[in-house]
Amino acid sequence: GRNLFLILAVIALALGLNWLVLQTGSDAQIVPPPENVAEEFVRSAVAFRWQGAREQLTENLGQKVSEEQLLRLVEQIEQARGVVEQVHAIGSQAGGQQASATIEMTFEDRGTARAVFPLERENFLWKVSAVEPLLSFAGE
């Protein structure tokens, strides 16, 4: 009897917290911020982890973009700048269902470059909505 009560109390508390988060829009604790999603997309792309990169894209874009397209974009970066040393998020701006995230890439011999990625909310999660900003890292 007591165990059932504890289980129900935990479920009620979890549902209450979930409701509170959704009501206040304060989802920073449970939803990765846009810059984390964009950073993970870029990290996965430059490491040739296509599945990981695709998981960070909107569902529609993930179905449209092929591994070959991502490979070509990453090759353009490497041809223009050389070996990627680091990828990190600078920050993001979000409003409603749209956001943008700035990502910085550091290269072994050729300095740094930044790109701004657009994101959209999809099923409460942020997803990258364009792969073309990868070209900014190549200086294009």
Secondary structure, 3 states (H helix, E strand, C coil): CHHHHHHHHHHHHHHHHHHHHHHHCCCCCCCCCHHHHHHHHHHHHHCCCHHHHHHCECHHHHHHCCHHHHHHHHHHHHHHHCCEEEEEEEEEEEECCEEEEEEEEEECCCCEEEEEEEEEEECCEEEECCCCCHHHHCCC
